[in-house]
């Protein structure tokens, strides 16, 4: 989480103090982009599937999530954000056509999103209004939204709630060879067995979501067709049958929470 510039480090981080995250045993830690750029960090920029470019930092910073550059026929959209950004990364993305828009699945991944926008001609940053209190670096590039935005034909932002009130996913209708792709960050998290996903209020603190929140997520994404699902970390994907996997996983989750019968369809 990047904060607006101040003479001294803030006294606390709202995100770390929230029950969904935690402050480590060594106490609150702070750094700056300048400090990171003077170290040994670099970003890996890897195009796996056609039009899907994963960007992540090595060695890992913080929780180690990836950003994804979704390359569509109408332009490039950056889904999720990472902390580290340098001239080498900017140059690599410029060679692919730059960035025309940005959004983030939830506040744990806000990181240096404003820096990313500034590096690419102040590309608009779409953030759900429901999570405004968690956005610590105000900027004119931010576009607050509610519900759903059709960014351009075939590319849609959907606020599905759950993990945070504003948790969102990105649907790319032309992804996965036209079968559709869903980019989820932590809003829907890919499990260790990648045929399954899960849903939590807090992953590190193991706080589950209530069944009605799960049903709300499903209702928000039900109109979308998708065969592939991209989670928050590199390689953290459901490669095929993703929509069925989400529904199957939700039914299992709700059944074991004790809120549905064995044969219930949610």
C-alpha positions as CSV (number, residue, x, y, z in Angstrom):
1,X,0.0,0.0,0.0
2,X,1.6,3.3,-1.1
3,X,0.8,6.4,1.0
4,X,0.9,10.0,-0.2
5,X,4.3,11.6,0.4
6,X,4.9,12.9,4.0
7,X,8.0,14.1,5.9
8,X,7.9,11.0,8.1
9,X,6.4,7.5,7.8
10,X,2.8,7.3,8.9
11,X,2.2,6.0,12.4
12,X,0.2,3.0,11.2
13,X,-1.2,1.3,8.1
14,X,-4.9,1.0,7.9
15,X,-4.6,-2.2,5.8
16,X,-2.2,-3.9,8.2
17,X,-4.4,-3.1,11.2
18,X,-7.5,-4.4,9.5
19,X,-8.6,-7.9,10.6
20,X,-8.0,-9.2,7.1
21,X,-4.3,-8.6,7.4
22,X,-1.8,-8.3,10.2
23,X,1.3,-6.6,11.5
24,X,4.3,-8.9,11.6
25,X,6.2,-9.9,14.7
26,X,8.9,-7.3,14.0
27,X,6.3,-4.5,14.0
28,X,5.2,-2.2,11.2
29,X,7.8,-1.9,8.3
30,X,8.1,0.9,5.9
31,X,10.1,1.5,2.7
32,X,10.1,3.8,-0.4
33,X,10.4,3.2,-4.1
34,X,13.7,4.9,-4.1
35,X,15.0,2.4,-1.5
36,X,13.6,-0.5,-3.5
37,X,15.2,0.7,-6.8
38,X,18.6,0.9,-5.2
39,X,18.3,-2.8,-4.3
40,X,18.4,-6.0,-6.3
41,X,14.8,-6.2,-7.3
42,X,13.6,-6.7,-10.8
43,X,10.2,-7.3,-12.5
44,X,9.6,-10.4,-14.5
45,X,7.4,-9.7,-17.5
46,X,6.1,-13.0,-18.9
47,X,3.4,-13.6,-21.6
48,X,2.0,-17.0,-20.9
49,X,-1.3,-17.3,-22.7
50,X,-2.0,-15.1,-25.8
51,X,-2.8,-11.6,-24.6
52,X,-2.1,-12.3,-20.9
53,X,1.2,-10.9,-19.6
54,X,2.1,-11.6,-15.9
55,X,4.3,-9.0,-14.1
56,X,5.8,-9.9,-10.7
57,X,8.8,-8.9,-8.7
58,X,11.9,-11.1,-7.8
59,X,12.9,-11.4,-5.1
60,X,9.4,-11.2,-3.6
61,X,8.2,-8.0,-2.1
62,X,5.4,-8.2,0.6
63,X,2.8,-10.8,-0.4
64,X,4.2,-11.3,-3.9
65,X,1.1,-10.9,-6.0
66,X,1.3,-10.3,-9.8
67,X,-0.2,-7.7,-12.0
68,X,-1.6,-8.8,-15.4
69,X,-1.5,-6.8,-18.6
70,X,-4.5,-7.9,-20.6
71,X,-3.7,-7.2,-24.3
72,X,-7.0,-6.8,-26.2
73,X,-7.7,-5.6,-29.8
74,X,-9.0,-2.3,-28.2
75,X,-6.0,-1.6,-26.0
76,X,-4.0,-2.8,-23.0
77,X,-5.6,-3.0,-19.5
78,X,-3.5,-3.5,-16.4
79,X,-5.3,-5.8,-13.9
80,X,-4.0,-5.6,-10.3
81,X,-0.8,-3.8,-9.3
82,X,2.5,-4.5,-7.8
83,X,4.8,-2.3,-5.7
84,X,8.0,-2.3,-7.7
85,X,8.2,-0.3,-11.0
86,X,11.3,0.9,-12.8
87,X,12.4,2.2,-16.2
88,X,13.1,-1.3,-17.5
89,X,9.6,-2.4,-16.7
90,X,8.1,0.8,-18.2
91,X,10.1,0.3,-21.4
92,X,9.0,-3.3,-21.8
93,X,5.3,-2.4,-21.5
94,X,5.7,0.6,-23.8
95,X,7.0,-1.8,-26.5
96,X,3.7,-3.7,-26.1
97,X,1.6,-0.6,-26.5
98,X,1.5,0.9,-23.1
99,X,-1.4,0.9,-20.7
100,X,-4.8,2.4,-21.5
101,X,-6.6,1.6,-18.2
102,X,-6.0,0.1,-14.8
103,X,-8.0,-1.6,-12.1
104,X,-7.3,-3.5,-8.9
105,X,-9.2,-6.5,-7.4
106,X,-9.1,-5.3,-3.8
107,X,-7.1,-3.0,-1.4
108,X,-4.4,-5.6,-0.5
109,X,-3.1,-5.2,-4.1
110,X,-3.4,-1.4,-4.4
111,X,0.4,-1.1,-3.9
112,X,2.0,1.5,-6.2
113,X,-1.0,1.7,-8.6
114,X,-0.7,5.6,-8.8
115,X,2.9,5.3,-9.9
116,X,1.9,2.9,-12.6
117,X,-0.8,5.3,-13.9
118,X,1.7,8.2,-13.9
119,X,4.2,6.1,-15.9
120,X,1.7,5.6,-18.6
121,X,0.2,9.0,-19.4
122,X,-2.0,9.1,-16.3
123,X,-4.0,6.0,-17.4
124,X,-7.4,6.0,-15.6
125,X,-7.5,3.9,-12.4
126,X,-11.0,2.3,-11.8
127,X,-11.6,1.7,-8.1
128,X,-14.9,0.7,-6.4
129,X,-16.3,3.5,-4.3
130,X,-17.1,1.0,-1.6
131,X,-13.3,0.7,-0.8
132,X,-12.5,4.4,-1.0
133,X,-11.5,4.5,2.7
134,X,-8.7,2.0,2.0
135,X,-7.1,4.1,-0.8
136,X,-4.2,5.9,0.8
137,X,-2.8,8.0,-2.1
138,X,-5.5,10.2,-3.7
139,X,-4.9,11.1,-7.3
140,X,-6.9,12.7,-10.2
141,X,-6.4,9.5,-12.2
142,X,-8.8,7.6,-10.0
143,X,-12.3,6.9,-11.3
144,X,-14.6,5.7,-8.6
145,X,-17.4,3.3,-9.7
146,X,-20.2,1.1,-8.4
147,X,-21.4,-2.2,-9.7
148,X,-20.2,-2.8,-13.2
149,X,-18.3,-1.0,-15.9
150,X,-18.1,-2.0,-19.6
151,X,-14.6,-0.6,-20.3
152,X,-14.8,-1.4,-24.0
153,X,-16.5,-4.2,-25.9
154,X,-15.6,-7.5,-24.4
155,X,-13.9,-6.2,-21.3
156,X,-15.9,-5.7,-18.1
157,X,-15.2,-4.8,-14.5
158,X,-17.6,-6.4,-12.0
159,X,-17.8,-5.5,-8.3
160,X,-18.7,-8.8,-6.7
161,X,-17.9,-8.1,-3.0
162,X,-17.0,-10.7,-0.5
163,X,-13.3,-10.3,0.6
164,X,-13.9,-6.5,0.6
165,X,-17.1,-4.7,-0.1
166,X,-15.5,-3.5,-3.3
167,X,-13.8,-6.7,-4.3
168,X,-13.9,-7.0,-8.1
169,X,-13.1,-9.2,-11.0
170,X,-12.3,-8.5,-14.7
171,X,-14.0,-10.4,-17.5
172,X,-12.4,-10.7,-20.9
173,X,-14.9,-12.3,-23.3
174,X,-12.3,-13.0,-26.0
175,X,-9.8,-14.6,-23.6
176,X,-9.0,-18.4,-23.6
177,X,-9.4,-18.6,-27.4
178,X,-12.8,-17.0,-27.2
179,X,-14.2,-19.1,-24.3
180,X,-13.7,-16.2,-21.9
181,X,-11.3,-15.4,-19.1
182,X,-11.9,-14.2,-15.6
183,X,-9.2,-12.3,-13.6
184,X,-9.9,-12.5,-9.9
185,X,-7.0,-11.5,-7.7
186,X,-8.1,-12.5,-4.1
187,X,-11.8,-11.9,-4.7
188,X,-12.0,-15.6,-5.8
189,X,-8.8,-17.4,-4.8
190,X,-7.4,-20.4,-6.6
191,X,-6.8,-23.3,-4.1
192,X,-3.7,-25.5,-3.9
193,X,-5.6,-28.1,-6.0
194,X,-6.1,-25.8,-9.0
195,X,-9.3,-27.5,-10.0
196,X,-10.9,-25.6,-7.1
197,X,-11.2,-22.1,-5.7
198,X,-12.2,-20.6,-2.4
199,X,-13.6,-17.5,-0.8
200,X,-12.4,-15.8,2.4
201,X,-12.8,-12.6,4.4
202,X,-9.2,-13.1,5.6
203,X,-6.7,-15.6,4.1
204,X,-3.8,-15.1,6.6
205,X,-6.2,-15.1,9.6
206,X,-8.5,-17.8,8.3
207,X,-11.7,-15.9,8.6
208,X,-14.4,-17.4,6.3
209,X,-17.1,-15.5,4.4
210,X,-20.8,-16.2,5.3
211,X,-22.7,-18.2,2.6
212,X,-24.8,-15.2,1.6
213,X,-21.6,-13.4,0.6
214,X,-20.6,-16.4,-1.6
215,X,-24.0,-16.4,-3.3
216,X,-23.6,-12.6,-3.9
217,X,-20.3,-13.3,-5.7
218,X,-21.9,-16.0,-7.8
219,X,-24.8,-13.7,-8.7
220,X,-22.5,-10.9,-9.8
221,X,-20.5,-13.1,-12.2
222,X,-23.2,-15.5,-13.4
223,X,-23.8,-13.7,-16.7
224,X,-20.2,-14.1,-17.7
225,X,-18.9,-17.0,-19.7
226,X,-15.4,-18.1,-18.9
227,X,-13.3,-21.2,-19.3
228,X,-10.1,-19.9,-17.6
229,X,-9.6,-18.1,-14.3
230,X,-6.4,-16.2,-13.3
231,X,-5.7,-15.8,-9.6
232,X,-3.5,-13.3,-7.8
233,X,-0.1,-15.0,-8.2
234,X,1.9,-16.2,-11.1
235,X,0.8,-19.6,-12.3
236,X,-2.2,-19.5,-9.9
237,X,-4.8,-20.3,-12.5
238,X,-7.7,-22.7,-13.3
239,X,-6.8,-23.7,-16.8
240,X,-10.1,-25.1,-18.0
241,X,-13.7,-25.5,-16.9
242,X,-13.3,-22.5,-14.6
243,X,-16.9,-21.4,-14.3
244,X,-18.0,-24.9,-13.3
245,X,-15.1,-25.0,-10.9
246,X,-16.3,-21.8,-9.2
247,X,-19.8,-23.1,-8.7
248,X,-18.6,-26.6,-7.6
249,X,-16.3,-24.9,-5.1
250,X,-19.0,-22.6,-3.8
251,X,-21.3,-25.5,-3.2
252,X,-18.6,-27.4,-1.3
253,X,-17.8,-24.3,0.8
254,X,-21.5,-23.7,1.7
255,X,-22.1,-27.4,2.4
256,X,-19.2,-27.7,4.8
257,X,-20.2,-24.4,6.5
258,X,-23.3,-26.2,7.6
259,X,-25.7,-24.0,5.7
260,X,-26.8,-26.4,2.9
261,X,-27.9,-29.9,2.6
262,X,-25.6,-32.5,1.1
263,X,-27.4,-32.4,-2.3
264,X,-28.1,-28.7,-2.3
265,X,-27.4,-26.5,-5.4
266,X,-26.4,-23.6,-3.2
